[in-house]
């Protein structure tokens, strides 16, 4: 297969994949609303862990909660960034 044909097939697949995703997520407000809701959920979970870290006096629990909050925030941000890039939302 030539590069032009491969590119054309790839573009067509991407266009159809995006159309399917838009159709599937339409009942929930589309891709943008779904990604925003996911981002809000990640923020809430991260904030909850940070509140636990601030409240608990036992040091191993405090450190673990703060670490989990940071990891949750970072992984969530990466996933949201990839979703926005993939879906052009």
Backbone as JSON, one array per atom type, in Angstrom:
{
  "sequence": "XXXXXXXXXXXXXXXXXXXXXXXXXXXXXXXXXXXXXXXXXXXXXXXXXXXXXXXXXXXXXXXXXXXXXXXXXXXXXXXXXXXXXXXXX",
  "N": [[0.84, -1.17, 0.0], [0.49, 2.23, -0.75], [1.82, 5.28, 0.71], [0.0, 7.39, 0.55], [-2.44, 6.07, 0.26], [-2.52, 4.62, 2.65], [-2.59, 6.72, 4.49], [-5.04, 7.83, 3.77], [-6.81, 5.75, 4.43], [-6.34, 5.62, 7.16], [-7.22, 8.2, 7.94], [-9.92, 7.99, 7.28], [-10.73, 5.94, 9.02], [-10.3, 7.21, 11.47], [-12.12, 9.34, 11.28], [-14.56, 7.94, 11.22], [-14.43, 6.6, 13.7], [-14.52, 8.77, 15.48], [-17.09, 9.71, 14.86], [-18.67, 7.58, 15.75], [-18.07, 7.64, 18.5], [-19.04, 10.2, 19.16], [-21.76, 9.76, 18.67], [-22.35, 7.76, 20.55], [-21.88, 9.08, 22.98], [-23.68, 11.16, 22.88], [-26.28, 11.07, 24.24], [-25.56, 11.85, 26.81], [-24.77, 14.45, 26.66], [-22.7, 14.85, 24.92], [-19.2, 14.76, 23.89], [-17.64, 16.79, 25.1], [-19.03, 17.53, 27.46], [-19.03, 15.08, 28.83], [-16.27, 14.67, 29.22], [-15.71, 16.9, 30.81], [-17.26, 16.27, 33.08], [-15.95, 13.96, 33.94], [-13.46, 15.06, 34.54], [-14.2, 16.74, 36.68], [-14.94, 14.78, 38.53], [-12.47, 13.55, 39.01], [-11.11, 15.71, 40.15], [-12.66, 16.04, 42.48], [-12.19, 13.59, 43.81], [-9.41, 13.79, 44.22], [-9.34, 16.09, 45.84], [-10.71, 15.11, 48.06], [-8.9, 13.17, 49.02], [-6.78, 14.89, 49.7], [-7.99, 16.36, 51.73], [-8.3, 14.37, 53.65], [-5.59, 13.9, 54.14], [-4.89, 16.33, 55.33], [-6.43, 16.26, 57.62], [-6.03, 13.89, 59.15], [-4.04, 12.8, 61.83], [-2.14, 10.86, 62.06], [0.94, 10.03, 60.86], [1.87, 8.08, 58.74], [-0.54, 7.57, 57.37], [-1.3, 10.13, 56.61], [0.78, 10.86, 54.8], [0.44, 8.86, 52.87], [-2.17, 9.43, 51.94], [-1.79, 12.0, 50.86], [0.04, 11.4, 48.84], [-1.48, 9.66, 47.24], [-3.45, 11.46, 46.46], [-1.97, 13.2, 44.83], [-1.11, 11.45, 42.81], [-3.57, 10.61, 41.77], [-4.55, 13.05, 40.8], [-2.58, 13.64, 38.83], [-2.66, 11.4, 37.07], [-5.34, 11.53, 36.28], [-5.35, 14.06, 35.02], [-3.68, 13.53, 32.87], [-5.2, 11.59, 31.49], [-7.49, 13.1, 30.84], [-6.36, 15.04, 29.21], [-5.44, 13.48, 27.06], [-7.89, 12.46, 26.16], [-9.2, 14.84, 25.38], [-7.47, 15.63, 23.34], [-7.68, 13.44, 21.55], [-10.39, 13.44, 20.92], [-10.77, 15.95, 20.03], [-12.1, 17.82, 21.59]],
  "CA": [[0.0, 0.0, 0.0], [1.27, 3.46, -0.79], [1.64, 6.15, 1.86], [-1.23, 8.16, 0.36], [-3.57, 5.18, 0.53], [-2.49, 4.34, 4.09], [-3.05, 7.94, 5.14], [-6.46, 7.96, 3.48], [-7.5, 4.73, 5.24], [-6.21, 6.06, 8.55], [-8.11, 9.35, 8.12], [-11.3, 7.5, 7.23], [-10.97, 5.22, 10.27], [-10.38, 8.21, 12.54], [-13.39, 10.05, 11.12], [-15.65, 7.05, 11.62], [-14.32, 6.37, 15.13], [-15.03, 9.98, 16.14], [-18.54, 9.75, 14.66], [-19.25, 6.58, 16.65], [-17.93, 8.14, 19.87], [-19.99, 11.3, 19.3], [-23.1, 9.17, 18.74], [-22.49, 7.03, 21.81], [-21.89, 10.02, 24.11], [-24.69, 12.2, 22.67], [-27.31, 11.12, 25.28], [-25.01, 12.45, 28.03], [-24.35, 15.8, 26.38], [-21.58, 14.9, 23.99], [-17.87, 14.47, 24.4], [-17.15, 17.86, 25.97], [-19.69, 17.42, 28.76], [-18.55, 13.86, 29.48], [-14.9, 14.89, 29.67], [-15.78, 17.84, 31.92], [-17.76, 15.55, 34.25], [-14.86, 13.08, 34.39], [-12.45, 15.93, 35.17], [-14.74, 17.15, 37.97], [-14.85, 13.62, 39.41], [-11.06, 13.4, 39.39], [-10.82, 16.81, 41.07], [-13.32, 15.73, 43.75], [-11.44, 12.49, 44.46], [-8.13, 14.33, 44.65], [-9.61, 16.98, 46.98], [-11.05, 14.25, 49.2], [-7.66, 12.62, 49.55], [-6.03, 15.97, 50.35], [-8.67, 16.67, 53.0], [-7.91, 13.3, 54.58], [-4.19, 14.15, 54.5], [-4.84, 17.48, 56.24], [-7.19, 15.99, 58.84], [-5.51, 12.76, 59.93], [-2.81, 13.14, 62.57], [-1.2, 9.74, 61.96], [1.81, 10.37, 59.74], [1.87, 7.24, 57.53], [-1.81, 7.76, 56.67], [-1.24, 11.47, 56.01], [1.66, 10.8, 53.63], [-0.18, 8.01, 51.85], [-3.3, 10.15, 51.37], [-1.25, 13.08, 50.04], [0.63, 10.78, 47.65], [-2.58, 9.17, 46.41], [-4.09, 12.65, 45.88], [-1.12, 13.67, 43.74], [-1.15, 10.47, 41.72], [-4.91, 10.69, 41.18], [-4.6, 14.3, 40.02], [-1.7, 13.55, 37.66], [-3.2, 10.4, 36.12], [-6.58, 12.09, 35.74], [-5.01, 15.14, 34.08], [-3.16, 12.89, 31.65], [-6.31, 10.98, 30.78], [-8.34, 14.16, 30.29], [-5.61, 15.65, 28.12], [-5.47, 12.54, 25.93], [-9.27, 12.42, 25.64], [-9.45, 16.1, 24.65], [-6.68, 15.6, 22.11], [-8.23, 12.44, 20.64], [-11.75, 13.77, 20.5], [-10.79, 17.37, 19.63], [-13.2, 18.44, 22.34]],
  "C": [[0.89, 1.24, 0.0], [0.97, 4.31, 0.45], [0.35, 6.96, 1.75], [-2.45, 7.32, 0.69], [-3.65, 4.86, 2.02], [-3.01, 5.53, 4.87], [-4.55, 8.11, 4.96], [-7.28, 6.97, 4.32], [-7.48, 5.14, 6.71], [-7.15, 7.23, 8.84], [-9.57, 8.92, 8.15], [-11.66, 6.76, 8.52], [-11.15, 6.2, 11.42], [-11.71, 8.97, 12.48], [-14.57, 9.2, 11.58], [-15.62, 6.77, 13.12], [-14.86, 7.57, 15.91], [-16.55, 10.08, 16.01], [-19.24, 8.77, 15.59], [-19.2, 7.08, 18.09], [-18.9, 9.29, 20.11], [-21.41, 10.78, 19.44], [-23.34, 8.49, 20.07], [-22.63, 7.99, 22.99], [-22.96, 11.1, 23.99], [-25.78, 12.22, 23.76], [-26.84, 11.78, 26.59], [-24.46, 13.85, 27.78], [-23.17, 15.93, 25.46], [-20.24, 14.73, 24.68], [-17.39, 15.53, 25.39], [-17.74, 17.74, 27.37], [-19.21, 16.19, 29.53], [-17.13, 14.03, 30.01], [-14.88, 15.86, 30.86], [-16.27, 17.16, 33.2], [-16.69, 14.62, 34.81], [-13.79, 13.9, 35.1], [-12.92, 16.41, 36.55], [-14.68, 16.0, 38.98], [-13.42, 13.39, 39.9], [-10.68, 14.48, 40.4], [-11.43, 16.54, 42.45], [-12.58, 14.64, 44.51], [-10.11, 12.98, 44.99], [-8.31, 15.25, 45.87], [-9.96, 16.19, 48.23], [-9.8, 13.67, 49.84], [-6.83, 13.69, 50.26], [-6.66, 16.38, 51.66], [-8.35, 15.62, 54.05], [-6.48, 13.54, 55.05], [-4.07, 15.31, 55.48], [-5.46, 17.17, 57.59], [-6.56, 14.94, 59.73], [-4.17, 13.13, 60.57], [-1.74, 12.05, 62.45], [-0.37, 9.88, 60.68], [1.8, 9.38, 58.57], [0.59, 7.4, 56.7], [-1.81, 9.1, 55.95], [-0.39, 11.45, 54.73], [1.04, 9.98, 52.5], [-1.34, 8.74, 51.16], [-2.83, 11.28, 50.45], [-0.64, 12.53, 48.74], [-0.45, 10.3, 46.69], [-3.29, 10.35, 45.74], [-3.28, 13.15, 44.68], [-1.15, 12.74, 42.54], [-2.5, 10.52, 41.0], [-5.03, 11.92, 40.3], [-3.79, 14.18, 38.73], [-2.22, 12.56, 36.61], [-4.48, 10.92, 35.48], [-6.31, 13.19, 34.73], [-4.48, 14.57, 32.77], [-4.29, 12.28, 30.83], [-7.22, 12.02, 30.13], [-7.65, 14.81, 29.09], [-5.63, 14.77, 26.87], [-6.87, 12.49, 25.31], [-9.59, 13.68, 24.85], [-8.68, 16.11, 23.33], [-7.3, 14.65, 21.09], [-9.56, 12.87, 20.07], [-11.87, 15.2, 19.98], [-11.93, 18.1, 20.31], [-12.81, 19.79, 22.88]]
}
